[in-house]
Amino acid sequence: MKTCMAPNELVETVRPGLSSNPSNVKIVEAIFPEHRFQASFPDANSAYTYENLLKAFAKFPEVCKTEEVCRRTLATMFAHFEQETAGLYYVREINRDYYCASWSDWVVEAYPCTPGQKYYGRGAKQLSWNYNYGALSQAIYGDVKVLLDNPDLVSDTWLNFASAIWFFVTPQPPKPSMLEIVDKSWTPNNHDLQENRLPGFGASIMVINGFYECGLFPSNPTAAGNRQRAYRRFTADFGVDITGENLDCNVMAEFDAQGSSNPAIYWAPESGCRLATWQTAYSALLQGDYTRCTQDRDYYKM
């Protein structure tokens, strides 16, 4: 299934209250009007505007297509925003390290760090690392260099929310996407159940930061609880029933290849651009990436 994204030209036309706004944006406006945005995030940085939020949803028309799922989507996203940015207070990470990955030849080749730039956390998801900036840039602009050269676009434009939605909708095998957890299209198999990976908000914590926050003795022992408290608040605000939902990840094992979510969603140039479960620079979810793979694969034969 291709990741469905609207043209940037359409996104730029979105304004609060316009009759021309896309249908999913109108659903967001109906259940979360601007005055509620201000009340929910009273300490938000001025870069996080309501208009930017609407534009971000416009970019992803498959998100918030129905009111029921949209309420749960907003509650889930906002709970994670609380932990990642202290209620949208932080636009940029406090620890502004380089975050330039060089652990693999393909990462260095596909997502080269631009001299003088740093890829620390920015935006509502606190997007980090050059490979994430490059992958987001390819998805939004069709060119990895736009955000590798100008990472502050993720903090200063509607990408401060769109980067978070991109992460929300994009699976990272063997993890499902958070959208698949929220809309209940992710179904755990027997192995998942044996590893205590159950549907619900707890699984979304495992997706976003499970290595540090989940399990019996996490290195960040307070974060999962913070996310759950925020989720309870936002689900109450949006009238979402969470009775019986698994909210915690304290007894979950990390997602692995034996679970139900390990699809082959990357084109692998080193194997003739066949589909693979391991990450490459060519996503089967993005139109045009197979062509890019076939054009570049000769490089990998050298």
Backbone torsions as a table, in degrees:
resi	resn	phi	psi	omega
1	MET	NA	124.5	-179.8
2	LYS	-72.6	146.2	172.8
3	THR	-73.5	120.8	-175.4
4	CYS	-89.7	118.9	179.2
5	MET	-133.2	142.0	178.8
6	ALA	-82.0	156.4	176.7
7	PRO	-61.8	144.5	179.0
8	ASN	-59.9	-30.6	179.5
9	GLU	-62.7	-38.0	176.8
10	LEU	-68.8	-42.4	-179.4
11	VAL	-56.4	-42.9	-176.1
12	GLU	-65.7	-17.6	179.9
13	THR	-83.6	-12.3	-173.5
14	VAL	-71.3	132.2	174.2
15	ARG	-140.3	150.7	177.9
16	PRO	-56.2	130.8	173.0
17	GLY	85.5	-2.2	-179.2
18	LEU	-73.1	137.2	177.9
19	SER	-68.5	-20.1	-179.5
20	SER	-84.2	-3.9	179.7
21	ASN	-60.1	146.8	177.8
22	PRO	-58.6	156.6	-174.3
23	SER	-61.6	-37.8	-180.0
24	ASN	-69.6	-31.5	176.2
25	VAL	-66.3	-39.4	178.3
26	LYS	-63.7	-34.7	176.3
27	ILE	-65.0	-44.3	177.0
28	VAL	-58.9	-45.5	-179.6
29	GLU	-62.0	-37.5	-177.0
30	ALA	-67.8	-41.3	-175.6
31	ILE	-96.3	-11.0	-179.7
32	PHE	-144.5	72.2	-179.2
33	PRO	-67.5	169.3	-171.8
34	GLU	-60.1	-36.9	-178.5
35	HIS	-65.9	-29.3	176.7
36	ARG	-74.2	-34.0	174.9
37	PHE	-58.7	-46.5	-179.0
38	GLN	-66.0	-37.5	179.5
39	ALA	-71.9	-35.0	-177.8
40	SER	-74.8	-29.9	-177.6
41	PHE	-130.2	67.5	-174.3
42	PRO	-65.8	-22.4	-178.5
43	ASP	-103.4	17.9	-176.0
44	ALA	-62.9	140.6	172.3
45	ASN	-61.8	148.1	-177.0
46	SER	-63.1	-18.4	178.0
47	ALA	-71.5	-24.0	179.0
48	TYR	-89.0	85.6	-178.3
49	THR	-95.3	158.1	175.3
50	TYR	-62.0	-38.1	178.3
51	GLU	-62.0	-41.7	177.2
52	ASN	-61.5	-38.5	178.0
53	LEU	-61.5	-46.2	-179.9
54	LEU	-64.6	-40.2	178.7
55	LYS	-63.4	-38.1	179.3
56	ALA	-62.4	-42.3	177.6
57	PHE	-67.9	-34.0	177.9
58	ALA	-61.0	-33.8	-179.9
59	LYS	-65.2	-27.4	-176.0
60	PHE	-120.3	79.6	-172.4
61	PRO	-65.8	-14.5	178.1
62	GLU	-83.2	-8.3	179.7
63	VAL	-95.3	132.0	-177.3
64	CYS	67.3	39.7	177.3
65	LYS	-74.5	-25.4	176.9
66	THR	-126.3	151.6	-177.1
67	GLU	-63.9	-41.6	-176.6
68	GLU	-60.8	-50.8	-179.3
69	VAL	-69.1	-32.5	-179.6
70	CYS	-64.1	-40.9	178.8
71	ARG	-59.7	-44.0	179.6
72	ARG	-71.0	-35.3	177.8
73	THR	-62.2	-48.8	-179.5
74	LEU	-63.1	-42.7	179.6
75	ALA	-60.7	-41.8	-179.8
76	THR	-67.5	-50.1	179.7
77	MET	-58.3	-47.9	-174.6
78	PHE	-65.6	-34.9	177.0
79	ALA	-61.9	-41.0	177.8
80	HIS	-72.3	-33.9	175.4
81	PHE	-59.4	-39.6	-179.5
82	GLU	-57.4	-46.6	-178.9
83	GLN	-72.3	-40.7	-174.9
84	GLU	-73.0	-32.9	-170.5
85	THR	-130.5	10.2	-177.0
86	ALA	56.0	49.9	178.4
87	GLY	75.0	40.3	-179.3
88	LEU	65.8	22.6	177.5
89	TYR	-76.1	-42.1	-176.7
90	TYR	-94.6	127.4	172.9
91	VAL	-94.1	-34.1	-180.0
92	ARG	-123.1	147.1	179.9
93	GLU	-62.9	146.8	177.9
94	ILE	-67.8	-44.0	179.1
95	ASN	-86.2	95.4	-172.5
96	ARG	-94.3	68.0	178.6
97	ASP	-82.4	177.5	-175.5
98	TYR	-74.3	-38.2	-178.7
99	TYR	49.6	46.6	178.6
100	CYS	-105.6	102.1	-175.3
101	ALA	-75.2	136.9	176.2
102	SER	-137.7	27.9	-174.6
103	TRP	-79.4	-3.6	-178.6
104	SER	-151.4	142.7	178.6
105	ASP	-60.0	-37.6	-176.6
106	TRP	-69.7	-34.0	177.6
107	VAL	-66.2	-43.3	178.9
108	VAL	-62.0	-40.0	-179.4
109	GLU	-73.5	-42.9	-173.8
110	ALA	-78.4	-36.4	-174.0
111	TYR	-129.7	65.3	-176.0
112	PRO	-67.7	131.5	179.4
113	CYS	-70.4	134.3	179.0
114	THR	-80.9	128.1	179.1
115	PRO	-52.4	132.6	178.6
116	GLY	89.2	-9.1	-179.8
117	GLN	-101.5	151.0	176.2
118	LYS	-123.9	148.7	-174.6
119	TYR	-118.6	45.2	175.0
120	TYR	-72.9	173.2	-175.1
121	GLY	-62.8	132.5	175.9
122	ARG	-139.3	152.7	174.9
123	GLY	80.1	-178.7	-173.1
124	ALA	-64.9	-27.0	175.3
125	LYS	-93.6	-8.8	-173.2
126	GLN	56.4	56.7	179.1
127	LEU	-57.1	130.0	-176.2
128	SER	-132.6	158.1	175.2
129	TRP	79.2	142.7	-177.8
130	ASN	-59.9	-35.2	-177.8
131	TYR	-69.5	-29.0	174.9
132	ASN	-76.0	-40.6	175.9
133	TYR	-61.4	-42.4	-179.5
134	GLY	-66.4	-43.2	180.0
135	ALA	-65.9	-41.8	176.5
136	LEU	-63.3	-41.4	180.0
137	SER	-61.8	-41.9	177.3
138	GLN	-62.7	-40.5	-179.0
139	ALA	-67.9	-40.1	-174.7
140	ILE	-85.5	-41.4	-171.5
141	TYR	-114.7	-10.3	-174.6
142	GLY	71.3	21.8	-176.7
143	ASP	-156.0	116.4	-176.3
144	VAL	-65.4	-24.8	-172.2
145	LYS	-74.9	-20.7	-176.0
146	VAL	-57.6	-52.1	-177.9
147	LEU	-85.0	-24.6	173.8
148	LEU	-66.6	-33.8	177.2
149	ASP	-82.8	-29.2	-174.1
150	ASN	-133.5	64.0	-176.2
151	PRO	-62.2	-23.4	-179.6
152	ASP	-67.3	-11.6	172.6
153	LEU	-59.7	-26.2	179.9
154	VAL	-74.5	-17.2	177.8
155	SER	-103.2	-28.8	-168.3
156	ASP	-106.5	-1.5	-178.9
157	THR	-129.8	-173.4	179.3
158	TRP	-62.6	-8.6	174.1
159	LEU	-68.6	-14.4	178.0
160	ASN	-65.2	-26.4	171.2
161	PHE	-99.0	-36.8	-177.5
162	ALA	-63.3	-32.6	177.3
163	SER	-61.9	-36.6	178.8
164	ALA	-71.1	-40.2	178.5
165	ILE	-67.9	-38.5	175.7
166	TRP	-57.2	-44.9	177.2
167	PHE	-64.1	-37.8	-178.2
168	PHE	-62.9	-36.3	-174.1
169	VAL	-96.6	-10.9	-172.9
170	THR	-97.9	115.8	176.9
171	PRO	-69.2	150.2	176.3
172	GLN	-126.9	81.7	-176.0
173	PRO	-48.2	134.6	10.3
174	PRO	-90.4	18.5	177.3
175	LYS	-90.2	143.5	168.4
176	PRO	-75.3	167.0	171.8
177	SER	-74.2	158.3	176.7
178	MET	-66.4	-30.7	176.2
179	LEU	-60.8	-40.7	179.1
180	GLU	-63.9	-30.6	176.3
181	ILE	-73.5	-44.3	-176.8
182	VAL	-67.2	-44.4	-177.9
183	ASP	-86.2	3.3	173.7
184	LYS	68.2	23.1	174.9
185	SER	-83.9	-15.5	173.1
186	TRP	-80.4	123.5	178.3
187	THR	-118.6	116.4	179.8
188	PRO	-66.9	143.6	174.2
189	ASN	-91.2	-174.6	-176.6
190	ASN	-61.4	-38.1	178.9
191	HIS	-64.6	-43.1	176.0
192	ASP	-56.7	-45.1	-178.0
193	LEU	-64.0	-38.8	177.6
194	GLN	-64.3	-29.8	179.0
195	GLU	-91.7	10.0	176.9
196	ASN	63.8	27.3	174.5
197	ARG	-90.2	103.2	-175.3
198	LEU	-113.8	152.9	175.4
199	PRO	-60.5	151.7	178.3
200	GLY	129.5	178.9	-175.3
201	PHE	-59.2	-34.7	179.9
202	GLY	-56.6	-37.7	179.0
203	ALA	-66.2	-31.5	178.3
204	SER	-69.9	-31.0	173.9
205	ILE	-64.9	-41.7	178.2
206	MET	-60.7	-37.4	179.1
207	VAL	-67.2	-46.4	-171.2
208	ILE	-78.1	-35.2	-175.2
209	ASN	-162.3	38.1	-172.4
210	GLY	-61.3	-34.0	-177.1
211	PHE	-59.3	-34.3	-175.7
212	TYR	-99.5	-21.2	-169.5
213	GLU	-117.7	-12.9	-174.7
214	CYS	-110.4	171.4	-176.5
215	GLY	90.0	177.4	-174.6
216	LEU	-74.1	-30.8	-176.0
217	PHE	-133.2	66.5	-177.7
218	PRO	-70.8	152.1	178.3
219	SER	-70.1	-25.4	173.6
220	ASN	-113.8	88.5	-168.7
221	PRO	-77.1	-10.3	-176.2
222	THR	-104.9	-16.5	-170.4
223	ALA	-64.7	-45.2	-178.1
224	ALA	-61.1	-40.0	177.2
225	GLY	-63.9	-39.6	177.2
226	ASN	-60.6	-44.1	-179.6
227	ARG	-62.9	-41.4	-179.0
228	GLN	-65.8	-42.1	178.0
229	ARG	-61.6	-42.7	178.1
230	ALA	-64.8	-38.7	179.5
231	TYR	-64.0	-42.3	177.7
232	ARG	-60.8	-40.9	179.8
233	ARG	-65.1	-46.9	-176.2
234	PHE	-72.3	-36.0	177.3
235	THR	-65.8	-35.0	175.1
236	ALA	-65.1	-42.5	179.2
237	ASP	-61.0	-37.6	-176.3
238	PHE	-94.8	4.0	177.8
239	GLY	67.1	36.1	-179.9
240	VAL	-96.2	126.8	179.2
241	ASP	-81.3	118.2	179.5
242	ILE	-113.6	20.3	178.2
243	THR	-57.3	124.5	178.1
244	GLY	79.5	-2.5	-178.9
245	GLU	-73.6	140.3	176.5
246	ASN	-78.6	110.2	-174.4
247	LEU	-98.0	-20.0	-172.0
248	ASP	-105.1	164.6	177.2
249	CYS	-129.7	20.8	-173.2
250	ASN	-68.2	-23.6	178.9
251	VAL	-112.9	11.2	179.1
252	MET	-82.9	143.3	166.4
253	ALA	-90.3	155.7	179.0
254	GLU	-62.3	152.1	176.1
255	PHE	-59.7	141.1	179.2
256	ASP	-140.6	175.6	-172.8
257	ALA	-67.1	-15.7	178.9
258	GLN	-84.8	-7.8	179.3
259	GLY	-76.2	-178.8	-173.3
260	SER	-82.4	-8.4	-174.7
261	SER	-117.5	75.7	177.0
262	ASN	-135.4	55.4	-175.7
263	PRO	-74.4	154.0	174.1
264	ALA	-83.9	99.9	-174.4
265	ILE	-121.1	15.5	177.7
266	TYR	-126.6	142.5	171.1
267	TRP	-86.4	128.1	-175.7
268	ALA	-104.4	104.5	-177.0
269	PRO	-63.9	-29.3	-178.8
270	GLU	-71.1	-12.5	176.6
271	SER	-120.6	35.0	177.4
272	GLY	74.4	26.4	179.4
273	CYS	63.6	36.4	170.0
274	ARG	-81.4	158.8	178.2
275	LEU	-69.3	142.5	-177.8
276	ALA	-142.5	157.5	177.4
277	THR	-88.5	-17.0	179.4
278	TRP	-85.2	153.3	-174.7
279	GLN	-72.6	136.5	171.0
280	THR	-133.6	-176.0	178.5
281	ALA	-84.5	4.8	-172.7
282	TYR	-126.0	107.2	-175.3
283	SER	-93.0	132.2	175.4
284	ALA	-71.6	-9.0	178.7
285	LEU	-85.9	-10.0	-177.4
286	LEU	-112.1	127.4	177.4
287	GLN	-62.7	132.9	177.9
288	GLY	97.1	-14.6	-177.4
289	ASP	-71.6	-29.4	176.6
290	TYR	-65.1	-41.7	177.6
291	THR	-62.2	-42.8	177.1
292	ARG	-59.8	-40.8	-179.8
293	CYS	-61.3	-47.8	-178.2
294	THR	-65.5	-30.4	177.8
295	GLN	-72.6	-30.8	-174.4
296	ASP	-97.3	-11.7	-167.9
297	ARG	-64.9	-26.2	178.9
298	ASP	-61.2	-28.3	177.6
299	TYR	-61.5	-36.3	-175.6
300	TYR	-78.5	-8.7	178.1
301	LYS	-89.5	-7.9	-177.0
302	MET	-70.9	NA	NA
